[in-house]
Amino acid sequence: MLRFENDPDRLRPAERDDLDPRTATVASAIERRRLRLRKMVLWSLVLLTVLFLVIVSWLATVAPPSQTARPIVPPRITFLASDGTLISRRGAITEKAVDVGILPAHVGNAFVAIEDRRFYHHYGLDPRGLMRAAWHDVRSGSAREGGSTITQQLAKLVYLNSDRSVGRKIREALIALWLERWLSKDQILSRYLSNAYFGDNVYGLRAAARHYFSKSPERLTVGEAALLAGLMKAPSRLAPNENLAGARARAALVSKAMLDAGFITPHQAAEATAHLRLKPAPEPKQATYFSDWAASAAMPPANAYAEQIVRTTLDARLQRLAETAVGQVRLPGAQVALVAMRPDGKVVAMVGGRNYAASSFNRATQARRQPGSTFKLFVYLAAVRAGMTPNDLVEDRPIVIGSWSPRNADGQYLGPITLREAFARSSNVAAVRLTQRVGPEAVSQAARDLGIRSPLNPDPGIALGTSGVTLLELAGSYAAVAHGAYPIRPYGLALASPERSARTEETTFSDADRATLLDLLSTTVNSGTARGAALTTQVYGKTGTSQDNRDALFVGFAGGLVTAVWIGRDDNRPMPGIAGGGLPAHVWRTFMAGAIGAKPAPNKVPDTVDPDAGIDGIIHSVVGRLKSIFHF
């Protein structure tokens, strides 16, 4: 081997010093170049190591593999009546996770064939699929072609959103590689099938099999598996209960893909969709207003796939009676709401409108309407707290407060009358005078004590129920009188629910105060404006009609059941002739007669008609009673 003695690379430093200056310069430049190269390699290794550690730390933080075993949506909640009767379901339709290891081979193969045929041969990314997707994207000028493997789809389902940005695709690819490192192929496919969306608010293969075919995924046929796998392309558009033709066409493509992949025989492919039939699971549609209200308190456990079963306080029999009573109202343009509860606040029936399908707005819990004279309960409670008794006198004559001149609806004034008679006749001016005597703040406080939470205006007009409240609040307030303690917090879940256990401490009425309120409420039914609600058992209640007959109410209790009825229009237009002592009292009596096993009291012209109804209402009421007496 030839050796050049003057080669600078082979000389010792001492020898280099003997070189001529030109040769020494060359040797120094070569040495510096080598040093820079070593540094670049070293820093590159350091940066790559840091980048690797950063990526691993990010993946470990944002994409823990264990998260793929958790549901991506809250589970559906099934509501049961107190006797276990199914009343409704709410939320996404989910079931427990599936395990491809115990599924028929054709079920998993259907998804692999159409979504990711090389699933078992790649490591999370499919270069062929990526190149095909890139080519389609270049040709179309937009990022529309998927090219995602099943592992990538699982990453997107669990950890990412559905935007089509390059950054999201890079994160998706990194997470897919990460999942392939920690999970087996069967685990990845199982968790993908357990989280995939199948249209019609259905998540997961088990839920889809039950929802569309009323069977478990272990019993799916080749055709049924093909149909479900076909939904992955566009689950909302292809949901078979809405687009069976589209779902069938897509299932045929899946069957062909399974045949091409060698997963099924030609005979199986031909038979796959020939006899494909849907058998959807029936969905209950009872007590929908009640379920909407109860759902807010029914929080499912975290990380739960399976449907959550919630037992409510609803009484199925009473709910049917309530819906029947409301359904008998034939008043064009008007809505009806009814809520019934036990004296302790346990809601047993609720109707929030005449047709849930037409309007899901719950007028029993969401609508704040003027309660009219039903609010006078709080006026008289404030008066009783101030030391007044049912036999004390109050002036039933016109009064002027500034520019406001409240009047009795029937235009009649009797002069000095007892509180008992004023309450039974629902005298407006008497209620205003009592409010003047005790102060609007005392009336407002009485309402607050009994459970009214809606905003109240503490002015003289509060006596006539000018502040909007919900029917549920009113029912709870009257339940407090029936219960003998306040406040009552209406609840719709079983006794073990957090809503029930969080109830505030109750204050007991004094015997005298409660006896006075019962005296007033019974007189109203026995000889006052609420005679239309009378039953063969003792009834306590109060009518209410807002200004211009825009709202008509009756709230009362008997036989351990408190019920409130409201009738009005959503557009707040007047209802001539409709007052609390008329149609609402009739709906209340119809419901209560069946609910507590009582009978309507014999028809009898009471000492008073409902003055809240006005002249038209009084004529309507009298004609109605004459019809009942003479049967014409």
Secondary structure, DSSP 8 states (H G I E B T S, - for coil): ----TT-GGGS-HHHHTTS-HHHHHHHHHHHHHHHHHHHHHHHHHHHHHHHHHHHHHHHHHH--GGGGGS-SS---EEEE-TTS-EEEEES-B------GGGS-HHHHHHHHHHH-TTGGGSSS--HHHHHHHHHHHHHHTSS------HHHHHHHHHH------HHHHHHHHHHHHHHHHHS-HHHHHHHHHHH-B-STTBBSHHHHHHHHHSS-GGG--HHHHHHHHHTTS-HHHH-TTT-HHHHHHHHHHHHHHHHHTTSS-HHHHHHHTTT----------SSHHHHHHHHTT----TT--S-EEEEBS--HHHHHHHHHHHHT---TT-EEEEEEE-TTSBEEEEE-SS-TTT----TTTT--B--GGGGHHHHHHHHHHTT--TTSEEEES---BTTB----TT----EEEEHHHHHHHT-HHHHHHHHHHH-HHHHHHHHHHTT--S----SGGGGGT-S-B-HHHHHHHHHHHHHTEE----B-B-TTSHHHHT----EE--HHHHHHHHHHHHHHHHHSTTGGG-BSS--EEEEEE-GGGSEEEEEEEETTEEEEEEEE-TT----TT--TTTHHHHHHHHHHHHHHT--B------S---GGGHHHHHHHHHHHHHHHHHT-
